Amino acid sequence: MTQQELEACLNRALDELFKTDLHLLHVDSSERSISHRLAVHLMHETPEYDVDCEYNRDGFDIKRLGLYERDTKDDNTEAVTVFPDIIIHRRGGNKNNLLAIELKKWSSNIAPDYDLLKLNAFRKELQYTYAVHITLGMVDKAPARKIVWV
């Protein structure tokens, strides 16, 4: 799947989220509930792939990245376990890792810097073809999205 095709799938899924699940954004629901609903819509757009939320497996092993852990010392050399918000892949290995998604709510006061580092690592270390950071929420009483491809 090309990035252009994937972008179209993602935008259709987001349109459907805004259409059928807008209440979650209106009430500033949890990131997990919004991620879950977006994953459901992505399942319909990419039926040849598995779409999972917070999937933490690399084959049968725990998924790890060579990143620093937040709130730890800079000299920590242990790999960080990761739980991407949403992934589109085929379960069982790293040969068909299509897209890693990190989602933030517009109302979040946490900068996306760590998410962007994580997304880059997904591409380099776990062979994800694409990675994207999405910010969702209500802006001036209208649903808004910001999509950054990494």
KOLPAKOL-556056 format. One line per 3 residues: their letters; for each residue x, z, y of N, C-alpha, C. Coordinates in steps of 0.2 Angstrom, whole numbers, plus 5000, padded with zeros to 4 digits. Atoms other than C-alpha are relative to their C-alpha. Example, Ala and Ser with C-alpha at 12.3 -4.5 7.8 and 13.67 -1.06 7.14 Angstrom:
REM KOLPAKOL-556056
as> 5004 5000 4994 5062 5039 4978 5004 5000 5006  4996 4999 4994 5068 5036 4995 4996 5003 5005
This chain:
REM KOLPAKOL-556056
mtq> 5004 5000 4994 5000 5000 5000 5004 5000 5006  4996 5001 4994 5007 4995 5017 4998 5006 5005  5001 4995 4995 5008 5007 5032 4993 4998 5004
qel> 5006 5003 4996 4995 4996 5041 4993 5002 4996  5005 4998 5004 4983 4998 5026 4998 5007 4999  5001 4993 5001 4986 5016 5024 4997 5003 5007
eac> 5002 4997 4994 4983 5019 5043 4992 4998 5000  5007 5001 5000 4966 5010 5041 4996 5005 4996  5004 4995 5005 4961 5021 5026 5000 5007 5004
lnr> 5000 4993 4997 4966 5037 5036 4995 5000 5006  5004 5001 4994 4957 5031 5052 4992 5000 4997  5007 5000 5003 4941 5028 5041 4998 5007 4998
ald> 5001 4993 5002 4943 5045 5033 4999 5005 5006  5001 4996 4994 4945 5053 5050 4993 4999 5003  5006 5001 4997 4930 5044 5057 4994 5003 4996
elf> 5006 4997 5004 4919 5050 5042 5001 5008 5001  4999 4993 4998 4926 5068 5045 4996 5001 5006  5003 4999 4993 4920 5067 5063 4993 4999 4999
ktd> 5008 5001 5001 4903 5060 5057 4997 5005 4996  5004 4995 5004 4899 5072 5043 5002 5007 5000  4997 4993 5000 4910 5087 5046 5002 5003 5007
lhl> 4998 4998 4993 4910 5089 5065 4999 5007 5001  5002 4993 5000 4903 5106 5063 5007 5004 5000  4994 4996 5001 4920 5112 5057 5005 5000 5006
lhv> 4996 5001 4994 4929 5106 5073 4996 5004 5005  5003 4997 4995 4915 5113 5084 5001 5008 5000  4999 4992 5001 4917 5131 5077 5007 5002 4999
dss> 4993 4999 5001 4936 5129 5076 5001 5004 4993  5000 4998 5007 4935 5132 5057 5008 5000 4998  4993 4999 5003 4951 5136 5047 5003 4993 4999
ers> 4997 5006 5002 4964 5122 5045 4999 4998 4993  5001 5002 5007 4962 5123 5026 4993 4997 4999  5007 5003 5001 4943 5120 5027 5000 4992 5003
ish> 4999 5006 4998 4947 5105 5038 5004 4995 4996  4996 5004 5005 4961 5098 5027 4996 4999 4994  5003 5001 5006 4950 5100 5012 4995 4994 5001
rla> 5005 5006 4998 4936 5089 5020 5003 4994 5001  4997 5007 4999 4948 5076 5026 5003 4997 4993  4997 5002 5007 4956 5076 5008 4994 4996 4996
vhl> 5006 5003 5003 4938 5072 5001 4999 4993 5002  5001 5006 4997 4936 5058 5013 5006 4995 4998  4995 5004 5002 4953 5051 5009 5000 4998 4992
mhe> 5001 5001 5007 4949 5052 4990 4996 4993 4999  5005 5005 5001 4935 5039 4993 5004 4993 5003  4996 5005 4997 4948 5028 5003 5005 4997 4995
tpe> 4994 5002 5004 4962 5028 4990 4998 5002 4993  5002 4998 5007 4953 5029 4973 5005 4999 4994  4994 5001 5005 4969 5023 4964 5005 5005 5000
ydv> 4995 4994 4999 4978 5039 4969 4997 5006 4999  5003 4994 5000 4976 5057 4967 5001 5003 5007  4999 4997 4994 4973 5067 4983 4999 5007 4999
dce> 5000 4993 5001 4977 5085 4983 5002 5004 5006  4998 4996 4994 4978 5099 4996 5005 5006 4997  4995 4995 5002 4993 5111 4995 5002 5000 4993
ynr> 4998 5001 5007 4999 5104 4979 5008 5002 5000  4993 4997 5000 5016 5113 4975 5004 4998 4994  4996 5002 5006 5022 5103 4960 5004 4994 5001
dgf> 4996 5006 5000 5036 5091 4958 5001 4999 4992  5001 5001 5007 5032 5085 4940 4997 5007 4997  5002 4994 5002 5031 5102 4931 5003 5006 5004
dik> 4996 4995 4996 5043 5111 4943 4996 5002 5007  5003 4998 4994 5038 5120 4959 5004 4995 5005  4997 5005 4995 5041 5108 4974 5004 5004 5005
rlg> 4996 4997 4995 5055 5113 4985 5004 4995 5004  4996 5005 4995 5064 5106 5000 5006 5004 5003  4994 4997 4998 5081 5110 5007 4999 5001 5008
lye> 5001 4998 4993 5074 5118 5023 5001 5007 5001  5000 4993 4998 5076 5134 5032 4993 5003 5000  5007 4997 4999 5062 5146 5030 4999 5003 5006
rdt> 5002 4997 4994 5053 5152 5045 5001 5007 4999  4999 4993 5000 5057 5170 5050 5005 5002 4995  4995 4997 5004 5072 5171 5039 5007 4999 5004
kdd> 4993 5001 4997 5091 5171 5043 5002 4993 4999  4997 5007 5000 5100 5155 5047 5004 4998 4994  4995 5001 5005 5112 5157 5033 4997 5000 4993
nte> 5004 5000 5007 5098 5157 5019 5001 4993 4997  4999 5006 5003 5103 5143 5007 4996 4998 4995  5005 5002 5005 5089 5144 4995 4995 4995 5002
avt> 5005 5005 4998 5077 5130 4994 4993 5003 5001  5006 4997 4998 5060 5133 5002 4995 4996 4996  5006 5003 5003 5044 5131 4992 4996 4997 5005
vfp> 5004 5004 4995 5032 5119 5000 4993 4999 4998  5007 5001 5001 5013 5117 5001 4998 4995 5005  5003 5005 4995 5009 5101 5010 4993 5001 5001
dii> 5007 5000 4999 4992 5101 5018 4996 4995 4996  5003 5005 5005 4987 5085 5009 5005 4995 4998  4996 5005 5002 4996 5073 4999 4996 4994 4996
ihr> 5003 5005 5003 4991 5056 4992 5006 4997 4995  4995 5001 5004 5001 5053 4976 4997 4998 4993  5002 5000 5007 5000 5051 4957 5004 5006 4997
rgg> 4998 4994 5003 5002 5067 4948 5005 4999 4995  4995 5000 5006 5017 5070 4936 5007 4998 5002  4994 5002 4998 5032 5064 4946 5001 4998 5007
nkn> 4999 5002 4994 5040 5057 4961 5000 4992 5001  5000 5008 4999 5038 5038 4958 4995 4997 5004  5006 5003 4997 5021 5036 4966 4998 5005 5006
nll> 5002 4996 4994 5022 5048 4981 4999 4996 5006  5002 5004 4995 5012 5039 4994 5001 5003 5007  5001 4997 4993 5008 5050 5009 5000 5008 5000
aie> 5000 4993 4999 5012 5068 5014 4997 5001 5007  5004 4998 4994 5000 5075 5028 5001 5007 5002  5000 4993 4997 5003 5090 5039 4994 5000 5005
lkk> 5006 5000 4995 4987 5095 5049 5001 5006 5004  5001 4994 4996 4986 5106 5064 4994 4999 5004  5006 5000 4996 4971 5111 5074 5002 4999 5007
wss> 4998 5001 4992 4971 5106 5093 5000 5007 5003  5000 4993 4997 4968 5125 5096 5006 5004 4998  4994 4996 5003 4984 5130 5087 5005 5001 5006
nia> 4995 4999 4995 4997 5138 5098 5007 4999 4996  4993 5001 5003 5011 5134 5085 5002 4993 5001  4997 5007 4999 5022 5119 5089 5001 4997 4993
pdy> 4999 5004 5007 5023 5105 5076 5007 4999 4998  4993 5002 5002 5042 5105 5075 5002 5001 4993  4999 4998 5007 5043 5114 5058 4997 4995 4996
dll> 5003 5005 5004 5030 5102 5051 5003 4993 5000  4997 5006 5000 5039 5087 5057 5007 5000 4996  4994 5000 5004 5055 5093 5049 4998 5000 4993
kln> 5003 5000 5007 5045 5096 5033 4998 4993 4998  5002 5007 5002 5038 5079 5033 5006 4995 4999  4994 5004 5001 5055 5071 5036 5003 5001 4993
afr> 4997 4998 5006 5061 5081 5021 4996 4997 4994  5004 5003 5006 5046 5075 5010 5002 4993 4999  4999 5007 5001 5051 5057 5013 5007 5000 4997
kel> 4993 5001 5003 5070 5060 5010 5001 5003 4993  4998 4996 5006 5070 5073 4996 4995 4999 4994  5006 5001 5005 5053 5069 4987 4998 4993 5000
qyt> 5002 5007 5000 5052 5051 4990 4993 4998 5002  5006 5002 4998 5036 5050 4999 5001 4994 5004  4999 5006 4996 5034 5033 5006 4998 5001 5007
yav> 5002 4998 4993 5025 5039 5022 4999 5007 5001  5002 4993 4998 5022 5055 5031 4997 5000 5007  5004 5000 4994 5010 5059 5045 4998 5007 5002
hit> 5002 4993 4997 5007 5074 5057 4993 4998 5004  5007 5001 4997 4988 5075 5062 4998 5006 5004  5003 4994 4996 4981 5086 5076 4993 4998 5001
lgm> 5008 5001 4999 4962 5087 5076 4997 5006 5004  5004 4995 4997 4950 5096 5086 4995 4998 5005  5004 5002 4994 4938 5096 5101 5003 5000 5006
vdk> 4997 5001 4993 4944 5090 5118 4994 4998 5004  5006 5002 4995 4931 5090 5132 4994 4999 4996  5006 5000 5004 4917 5093 5119 5000 4993 4996
apa> 5000 5006 5004 4922 5077 5110 5006 5001 4994  4994 4999 5005 4932 5076 5093 5006 4995 5002  4994 5003 4998 4950 5071 5096 5005 5000 4994
rki> 4995 5000 5005 4964 5066 5085 5006 4997 5003  4993 5003 4998 4983 5063 5087 5003 4999 4994  4997 5002 5007 4992 5054 5073 5007 4998 5002
vwv> 4993 5002 4999 5011 5054 5073 5003 4998 4993  4997 5002 5006 5019 5044 5059 5008 5002 5000  4993 4998 5001 5036 5051 5053 5004 4995 4996
